[in-house]
Amino acid sequence: MLKEFKKFALKGNMIDLAVGVIIGGAFNSLVSSLVNDVIMPLLSLVTGRVDFNNWFIALDGNKYETLALAEEAGVAVVKYGTFISGVLNFIIMAFVVFLLVKGINSLKKKEEPVAPAPATTKKCPYCKSEIHIEATKCAHCGSDVSE
């Protein structure tokens, strides 16, 4: 069992996946910081410092000034503002990742299209078998194929 696990863990794909997860975690913190520390403060200037986190519905029917007061009172709340904030964060983060990936892809060298290799075989016009391109007789049916 230990040998099987070692074989599984040392496969190339497993190592690539582990490296991808580690880099993805570091990239996540980088993009999160960009969104939370740079983009969201700028967005709050445009929206008049709207705090979505204090948009909620108290399920006991009473009115509370802040979400913290409602939670302190032990009231069940629907935090739709937190959901809206999460959706906005996701959209902004997805857009930032799109721009970063697009920028990285533009730095990559564009590959030249590869010309197809010259043909080395042809089809016999009689039996339709593949034969060498320089053949004068078909090896399968014996027909003369010189052209």
C-alpha positions as CSV (number, residue, x, y, z in Angstrom):
1,M,0.0,0.0,0.0
2,L,2.9,2.4,0.8
3,K,4.4,1.7,-2.6
4,E,1.1,2.4,-4.4
5,F,0.8,5.7,-2.4
6,K,4.4,6.7,-3.3
7,K,3.7,5.9,-7.0
8,F,0.5,8.0,-6.9
9,A,2.1,10.9,-5.0
10,L,5.1,11.1,-7.3
11,K,3.2,11.1,-10.6
12,G,3.9,14.2,-12.7
13,N,0.3,15.3,-12.7
14,M,0.1,15.2,-8.9
15,I,3.2,17.3,-8.5
16,D,1.9,19.8,-11.1
17,L,-1.4,19.9,-9.3
18,A,0.3,20.6,-5.9
19,V,2.4,23.4,-7.4
20,G,-0.8,24.8,-9.0
21,V,-2.7,24.8,-5.7
22,I,0.2,26.5,-3.9
23,I,0.6,29.2,-6.6
24,G,-3.2,29.6,-6.7
25,G,-3.3,30.2,-2.9
26,A,-0.6,32.9,-3.2
27,F,-2.4,34.4,-6.3
28,N,-5.7,34.4,-4.4
29,S,-4.2,36.5,-1.6
30,L,-2.6,38.8,-4.1
31,V,-5.9,39.3,-6.0
32,S,-7.9,39.6,-2.7
33,S,-5.6,42.3,-1.5
34,L,-5.9,44.2,-4.8
35,V,-9.7,44.0,-4.6
36,N,-10.1,44.7,-0.9
37,D,-7.3,47.3,-0.5
38,V,-7.3,49.1,-3.8
39,I,-10.4,48.6,-5.9
40,M,-13.1,48.5,-3.2
41,P,-12.0,51.7,-1.5
42,L,-12.1,53.5,-4.9
43,L,-15.5,52.0,-5.5
44,S,-16.7,53.2,-2.2
45,L,-15.9,56.7,-3.2
46,V,-18.1,56.4,-6.2
47,T,-21.0,54.7,-4.4
48,G,-20.9,57.2,-1.4
49,R,-19.3,54.7,1.0
50,V,-22.3,52.3,0.9
51,D,-21.8,49.5,3.5
52,F,-23.6,46.5,2.1
53,N,-22.8,44.5,5.3
54,N,-25.4,46.5,7.3
55,W,-28.2,45.5,4.8
56,F,-30.2,42.8,6.6
57,I,-33.7,41.7,7.6
58,A,-34.3,40.8,11.2
59,L,-36.6,37.8,11.3
60,D,-38.2,38.8,14.7
61,G,-40.0,41.8,13.0
62,N,-38.1,44.5,15.0
63,K,-35.9,47.2,13.5
64,Y,-32.1,47.3,14.4
65,E,-29.7,50.0,13.4
66,T,-26.8,47.7,12.7
67,L,-26.2,44.0,12.0
68,A,-24.0,43.9,15.1
69,L,-26.9,45.0,17.3
70,A,-29.2,42.5,15.8
71,E,-26.7,39.7,16.3
72,E,-26.0,40.9,19.9
73,A,-29.7,40.5,20.6
74,G,-29.5,36.9,19.3
75,V,-32.0,37.6,16.5
76,A,-31.9,35.4,13.3
77,V,-31.1,37.7,10.3
78,V,-31.1,37.4,6.6
79,K,-27.8,39.0,5.6
80,Y,-28.6,39.9,1.9
81,G,-26.2,42.8,2.0
82,T,-23.3,40.5,2.8
83,F,-24.4,38.3,-0.1
84,I,-24.5,41.4,-2.4
85,S,-21.0,42.3,-1.2
86,G,-19.8,38.8,-1.9
87,V,-21.3,38.8,-5.4
88,L,-19.7,42.2,-6.1
89,N,-16.3,41.0,-4.8
90,F,-16.6,37.9,-7.0
91,I,-17.4,39.9,-10.1
92,I,-14.6,42.4,-9.4
93,M,-12.1,39.5,-8.6
94,A,-13.1,37.6,-11.7
95,F,-12.6,40.7,-13.9
96,V,-9.2,41.4,-12.3
97,V,-8.1,37.8,-12.9
98,F,-9.4,38.1,-16.5
99,L,-7.3,41.2,-17.0
100,L,-4.2,39.6,-15.4
101,V,-4.5,36.4,-17.5
102,K,-5.1,38.5,-20.6
103,G,-2.0,40.5,-19.8
104,I,0.2,37.4,-19.2
105,N,-1.1,35.7,-22.3
106,S,-0.2,38.8,-24.4
107,L,3.4,38.5,-23.1
108,K,3.7,35.0,-24.5
109,K,5.4,34.5,-27.8
110,K,2.9,33.7,-30.5
111,E,3.6,30.3,-32.1
112,E,4.1,30.2,-35.8
113,P,1.7,27.9,-37.6
114,V,3.4,24.6,-38.5
115,A,3.4,23.7,-42.2
116,P,2.0,20.2,-42.9
117,A,4.7,17.6,-43.6
118,P,5.0,16.6,-47.2
119,A,3.0,13.5,-48.1
120,T,4.9,10.2,-48.1
121,T,2.1,7.9,-49.3
122,K,-0.6,8.0,-51.9
123,K,-3.7,5.8,-52.5
124,C,-3.8,3.2,-55.2
125,P,-6.5,4.4,-57.7
126,Y,-7.8,0.8,-58.1
127,C,-7.8,-0.9,-54.6
128,K,-7.6,2.4,-52.5
129,S,-4.7,1.0,-50.4
130,E,-2.0,3.3,-49.2
131,I,1.3,2.9,-51.0
132,H,4.6,4.7,-51.0
133,I,4.5,7.9,-53.0
134,E,7.3,6.8,-55.4
135,A,5.8,3.3,-56.0
136,T,5.0,2.5,-59.6
137,K,3.1,-0.7,-58.9
138,C,0.6,-1.3,-56.0
139,A,1.9,-3.9,-53.5
140,H,-1.6,-4.9,-52.7
141,C,-3.3,-5.4,-56.1
142,G,-0.4,-5.3,-58.5
143,S,-1.8,-2.5,-60.6
144,D,0.4,-0.1,-62.5
145,V,0.2,3.2,-60.6
146,S,2.9,5.2,-62.3
147,E,1.6,8.7,-63.3
